[in-house]
Amino acid sequence: MMDWLRAVQALRDRRESHVLVTLASVRGHTPRDGGAKMVVSASDTWGTIGGGNLEATATDRARAMLESGAASPELITLNLSDKAPAEYGVQCCGGEVTMLLEPLRQSPSVAIFGMGHVGHELARILARHDLHLTLVDSREDAVAADGLTGIDGGTATIDVHHAAVPESVLRLLPEGTHVLIMTHDHAEDLALCDLALRTEGLASIGLIGSSAKWARFRKKLTEAGHTADEIERIQTPIGIDSIRAKEPAAIAVSVAAGLLSRFEN
């Protein structure tokens, strides 16, 4: 049992999508009892549900689900007789099994640069979701443990960085991270925008601020050598258009709603 449990945790820690295969029900003679499990990744398997055609069929289907990005679980029923069609060899145990294949996709990754009023409110909301959350600030007191009350203890996996040069953390982020830039210093924001555009593998880049701030940033980013198409990767303002309140909690709700919408797609 521990083999597949450890595998799920290890794959989750590596942010590698995988499929959990369970013998949901069995009838007659079968190589494993109901409840047997295996884990399938793109390149490996852990545990066993009985070997032979049964296991090969499950592995093949699980990898097809991973390749297609399938999110919904599937049920597959196989008859284990010498008369049943079999792609990977005959199993003539005489029984029948129904397998449940559950895709376990990697959780989304979000990095908040700037743990001011909005950053804290946003972190409190996101911490309640199954995601990898990175919190970064150049001010030590902004990410001190006693200031993160209400953020820790949630569902999210949280990494906290006090970094005098916040943009140095960009290279540490998991691939596919959604970056949100909202520091206390416009110079830090600009440096983060510049390096985020030069960092491969980010899912999105969001910047908090006014239209006047963005006009200045566009000019500076152009002077730094970024093309118009590259600069368009930065979304500003962030959040959903229908929420226009300026209170930190309201802005945080708006930004979180926008992110959750992205995760659903």
C-alpha positions, 0 to 999 in steps of 0.5 A: 500500500505504501508504494502507491501512497509514496508515489503519489506524494513524490509525484505531487512534490515534483509537480508531475501529473499522474493517474491513480488506478483502482480496482473499483469492483471485481467479480469472479476470479481475478488476480487482485481483490477490489481496492488494489491500486497502482499509480501511472506517470508518463514514464513509470508505474508503482503498485500493481492491479494484477499484471498482464493485459489488465495492467497493460490496458490500464497503463496505456489508457492512463498515459493517453489521459495524461497526454490529452490533459483529461481531468475527469475520471473514467471507468473501464470494465474488462472480462478476464477470459480467453474469449475476451478481446485482449491487446496485451495477451490473454488472461483467463482468470474467468472473472471481470474487473472494473477499474477507476482511472483518476487523473491527478493533475499538478496543482496550479502554482502562483507567486505573489511578489509583494506582501502588502495589504493586497498581497496578504488578503490575496494570500489568505484567499489562495491559501485555502485552495489546492495550489503551490503558493510562493510569497516574496517580499524584499522587506523582512517584516512583510514575510515574518511568521507572525505576519502570516497568521491566517495564511498558513494552515490552509490547503496550499503548499506555501513557500516564503522568501525574504529576498533583497532582490525579489526578481532573483526568486523568479528562477526558482519558481515551478514551470507554469507559475502565474506571477503577480507583481504588487510590491511596495516599490514601483522600481521593484515592480519594473525590475520584476516585469523586465525579468519575468518577460525574460523568464521561460515557462511562466504561465502568466504575468500580472501587474497591479497599478494604474494606467499611468503606471502602465504607460510608464512601464511600457515605455521603460520595457520597450527601451529595455529591448522588449517587443510589443508582443512580449510586453502584451504578455503582462496583464494589467490591470489584474482581476475581473472587470466587474469588481471595481472597488479599491479596498484591498480585500475587494481587489484580492477577491477580484484577482483570485476570481480571475486566477480561479477562472484561468485554472478552470480552463 
